[in-house]
Amino acid sequence: MSSTNPSQDLSAPAPQARRWRDVAILGGLFALMLFGLIGLAAATGWEETKAQLMKLTTWEVGVLLALSLVNYLFRGLRWHIFARRLGLPTGLWQDIRHFLGGFAMSVTPGRVGELIRMRWLKRETGWAFERTAPLVLVDRASDLAAMAVILGVALALSAGGIAFALPVTVLAFAAAVIVTRPTLFKAVVTYSYKATGLFPRLMGRLRVAARSLSKFTNPTVLALAAGLGIIGWLAEGYAFHLLLMWMGVDIGFWKAVAIFVFSTLAGGLTGAPGGVGGAEAAMVALLTLEGVPLEVSIPATAVIRLTTLWFAIGIGLAIFPVAERYSLRTRHALEN
């Protein structure tokens, strides 16, 4: 088979240069986030910011991390359900390993680096990109649907609104509906290619992948997936609410959830890796509009991003080499 085949490229070990590049990007994005928040803290006053951070105890930070872990595990269980529905011959812990290990690549643009999960699946099951692509699509669509539902409910139950929240909610929900409707998704892919002429090979593969999306349209499967996603993302929204309370600010549970979810979605819409920069800016701005002083909004934003996005990346980095070794060992066993 030609080396230009994308499925073969996907299964090939990443060159050492690419690994160092990914590490550099990861470090650069982390530094970018910290420098931005540190700059705001310096303008606000170090003493005030430090005082807010000192209010947090080790136990409270542990609670924040535990709530984030609830999100990851519930969504990992959803990934397993989708994998079984697709027909993949994988077990629960195998799927959890793939899902969590993929977080190591969360800061790639649009999180495309999380497609590393498909490389592991190809090594361990022999399934090609076209056969596993629906799994990635429906998982992302489920996240968008869950966050859209949470944001819609939060806006309805909280006092006051958030500018541009309704369009973001509608856009996220519309994307989720398109991906879970095979015919509609295929039509959108076809129209996008005809309009732009870009990425012909990828568009062709997505059209092929659309045929398998019908396996996920079962109402029971969709309801279960939505429930797991909503519980997971609500856990992190609740963590943000607790964090603000511990820092002496109470803007209400649903308002805190709305700000957290909207900022996460808005950061993703910027296309920036991991939403870095956009999510933090949106969170600080929205908290400020709610009357939260900068000496609280800045450290609160830093802490919640560290205990959600960067905690996930840390877990991914820890599991990534394990998943790589296991997938290579499995592939060698299958070949022999």
Secondary structure, DSSP 8 states (H G I E B T S, - for coil): --TT-HHHHHHS---HHHHHHHHHHHHHHHHHHHHHHHHHHHHH-HHHHHHHHHT--HHHHHHHHHHHHHHHHHHHHHHHHHHHHHT----HHHHHHHHHHGGGGTTSGGGGGGGHHHHHHHHHH---HHHHHHHHHHHHHHHHHHHHHHHHHHHHHSSS--TTHHHHHHHHHHHHHHHT-HHHHHHHHHHHHHHH---HHHHHHHHHHHGGGGGG--HHHHHHHHHHHHHHHHHHHHHHHHHHHHTT----HHHHHHHHHHHHHHHHHTT-GGGTTHHHHHHHHHHHHTT--HHHHHHHHHHHHHTTHHHHHHHHHHHHHHHHHHHHHHHHHHH-
